[in-house]
Amino acid sequence: MFDVIIVGGGVHGVLTALYLHSENDALRIAIFEKAKQLLPTYTEFESFLFHDQICSRKELTDMIDENGIRVFKSSAITAISLDTSNAHFELKTRRAHYKSPKVVFCAGKDSQILELLKDFSIAIDEVLPAAFPLESNDPRIVGLGKVVIPVQLSWVKMSPPKKKIRIKLVSAPASNPIKQVEGNIQMQEKMISGPAVYQLTQFISAQQDPFPDLVKICINWVPGYQIEGLVNYLTEAGQLEGHKTIIRTPLFALPRRLWTSIALAAGIDREAHWEALDEEQYEDLAEQLINTHLITKPRLSRKGLIAFRGGVSSTAVDTSGQSLKYPGMFFAGTIRSDHLTHLKGNNKQLDMSLKTLAQKIAV
């Protein structure tokens, strides 16, 4: 018999156990983890936030041992039930049965646990990709090698290309975006990833279910510039660079390959010099720098780069994460539908939420 059983030995499970011990060191706490070690998806070099202190993986696992928290490794939960008095939860592994009046599920979006909870009449939302890389065969990005760069990234409507109008181009508005974000993107081969991409695809997946097969994005490689100001800047730069070859003089600290790709897409010859550009060519170059439109598709084959939504439905829990149907049953972290799987690292919001949850469980 334990006072609290925690299912899942990832970051949510380990921190919940430590916060519970901080609240009441007399609690008998057990963690059940299906892998062979705690924090199985983290390396020894990653850090975590606990009581506003940065801790290593080893420091956290050492604290688990020092505080007398029982850890059952290689112990996947195979069944969940209530005892005859409905006062305790019974959890079964391949080896034994365990009882506790309180159980905290921190198993992420583990399909086996979610299936057991569904059989236990807990409402489960389907687990689906929510934030992931995109890929494109557009020649402007294929073959660039690995490039990391801050951009302004927009999701724009799929529409047939309009006839190009040059009159008053410098004052023409950019495409009206559905959603616009700023941040780093990473390009490698045909794949476009990075924080800005994950933020954008997370928004799209929340708006459209299923996620569209094709997504049109617009990349502004020089955030902060509008088209008119950029044309003026390029014109001034061209006057200064004069006899230099455009391809060999990248501006805005853009990687050489990317600059070359953008210039070629603007119709500029490889051997063209700045002094040879006319007004129309400056406008074309500015247009490519600010409005690189790409048709992309979701890349779902690399699970390590995908965040998922779904899990225990928000209709099944209160604001603290306690089951509305079963008092004493709690859910923490990404097992909840309203919590996406997230990038690893310290997270102050996560630290605070688990501390608050532990205070409620320890009562």
C-alpha positions, -999 to 999 in steps of 0.1 A, spaced: 0 0 0 13 35 -10 -2 69 -2 4 80 -38 13 61 -69 28 79 -98 25 63 -132 53 75 -155 89 83 -146 95 111 -170 100 147 -160 64 152 -149 64 121 -128 98 127 -111 91 163 -103 56 155 -90 71 129 -67 98 154 -54 72 181 -48 49 157 -30 78 147 -7 85 184 -1 49 190 9 48 159 32 79 138 38 58 111 56 40 102 24 48 68 9 53 75 -27 60 51 -56 69 57 -92 61 31 -119 81 35 -151 79 11 -180 115 18 -191 147 6 -174 154 40 -158 138 73 -148 138 102 -173 144 77 -201 141 102 -229 166 127 -215 204 127 -216 228 134 -187 235 168 -202 199 181 -200 187 203 -171 155 207 -152 139 233 -130 130 222 -94 122 248 -67 136 275 -90 169 256 -91 185 242 -122 192 205 -117 208 178 -138 192 145 -145 215 128 -120 207 153 -93 170 146 -97 174 108 -96 197 111 -66 170 132 -48 145 104 -55 167 79 -39 177 101 -9 140 109 -2 130 72 0 107 74 -30 102 38 -43 109 33 -80 96 3 -99 115 2 -132 105 -20 -162 70 -20 -146 44 -11 -172 8 -8 -158 -14 -35 -174 -47 -29 -156 -65 -2 -135 -94 -8 -112 -111 2 -79 -112 -21 -49 -145 -33 -36 -149 -4 -12 -141 21 -39 -116 37 -15 -84 26 -33 -72 23 -68 -56 -10 -78 -29 -10 -104 -15 -42 -118 18 -49 -134 31 -82 -147 46 -90 -113 21 -78 -87 -9 -57 -77 -5 -24 -59 -30 -2 -40 -32 35 -33 -60 60 -25 -44 85 -49 -28 79 -83 -12 104 -106 -8 96 -143 22 113 -158 27 89 -187 26 113 -215 5 103 -245 13 66 -240 -13 47 -260 -14 17 -236 -22 39 -206 -47 60 -225 -65 28 -236 -66 16 -200 -81 49 -189 -107 48 -217 -118 13 -204 -120 30 -170 -145 54 -184 -122 84 -187 -129 106 -217 -100 104 -242 -94 127 -271 -77 111 -301 -39 116 -302 -29 134 -334 2 153 -346 -1 190 -336 33 206 -344 58 192 -368 82 201 -396 72 210 -431 89 199 -463 90 214 -498 106 205 -531 109 242 -540 143 247 -557 149 278 -536 155 257 -505 165 223 -518 202 218 -515 209 247 -492 225 225 -466 218 231 -429 207 267 -424 193 283 -392 180 318 -395 155 342 -378 125 349 -401 89 361 -402 68 332 -411 32 333 -423 4 309 -432 -14 322 -463 -44 311 -483 -39 286 -511 -50 305 -542 -41 305 -579 -11 328 -587 -22 363 -597 -8 381 -627 22 401 -617 15 438 -616 46 461 -614 28 494 -611 33 508 -576 49 476 -564 69 494 -538 38 504 -520 17 473 -526 7 454 -495 20 419 -488 -3 389 -489 -28 390 -460 -16 362 -437 -40 339 -418 -13 336 -390 21 352 -387 49 343 -363 85 353 -358 114 331 -348 142 308 -360 137 282 -387 161 255 -397 163 242 -432 180 209 -441 175 191 -474 138 195 -481 128 199 -444 118 232 -427 117 230 -389 125 251 -359 105 270 -333 87 293 -357 75 263 -378 63 244 -347 44 274 -335 28 279 -369 18 242 -375 5 241 -339 -19 269 -348 -29 253 -381 -36 219 -365 -59 237 -339 -78 254 -368 -81 225 -392 -87 188 -384 -73 169 -402 -42 189 -410 -43 200 -446 -22 179 -471 -7 211 -485 1 244 -467 12 276 -483 37 296 -463 54 329 -469 89 336 -455 102 371 -449 140 366 -447 145 402 -434 119 407 -406 113 444 -399 115 455 -435 85 465 -456 87 462 -493 92 500 -500 119 504 -474 136 473 -486 137 485 -523 152 517 -511 178 499 -490 188 476 -519 191 505 -543 215 523 -519 235 491 -513 237 486 -551 251 521 -555 278 514 -528 287 479 -541 286 490 -577 310 468 -597 307 438 -573 289 406 -584 255 404 -567 258 366 -560 291 371 -542 280 400 -520 252 387 -497 234 413 -476 216 411 -442 242 385 -430 222 358 -450 241 326 -457 258 326 -491 238 297 -505 205 312 -494 213 346 -508 223 330 -541 191 310 -542 170 341 -535 188 362 -561 185 335 -588 148 332 -580 145 369 -586 158 364 -621 193 379 -615 221 364 -636 249 347 -617 275 372 -632 253 403 -628 268 433 -611 250 456 -588 255 486 -611 237 467 -638 204 463 -620 174 484 -630 144 494 -608 124 464 -619 152 440 -608 155 457 -574 118 452 -569 120 416 -579 149 410 -554 130 428 -526 99 407 -534 118 374 -531 134 386 -498 101 395 -482 76 372 -499 91 338 -506 60 317 -510 64 280 -507 39 251 -511 47 227 -483 34 195 -468 36 181 -432 65 158 -425 52 132 -402 80 105 -405 103 119 -378 85 114 -345 112 129 -325 104 163 -341 66 160 -338 45 173 -309 11 157 -303 -23 168 -290 -49 146 -276 -51 124 -244 -72 128 -213 -100 152 -223 -102 186 -206 -139 177 -200 -127 149 -177 -107 169 -153 -109 201 -131 -85 230 -134 -60 213 -112 -59 180 -132 -81 159 -109 -106 135 -124 -142 148 -122 -154 112 -119 -128 97 -96 -116 118 -67 -80 109 -60 -71 103 -96 -49 131 -111 -33 138 -145 -2 158 -149 17 170 -180 12 159 -216 -11 130 -209 -38 158 -208 -53 167 -241 -47 204 -235 -10 199 -230 11 194 -261 42 173 -260 69 199 -257 105 206 -264 128 194 -236 144 218 -211 136 238 -180 102 253 -179 91 277 -151 55 273 -159 58 235 -157 76 238 -124 49 260 -109 20 238 -122 35 206 -107 42 224 -74 5 235 -72 -7 200 -81 15 184 -54 0 208 -28 -35 196 -37 -26 159 -37 -7 161 -4 -37 174 15 
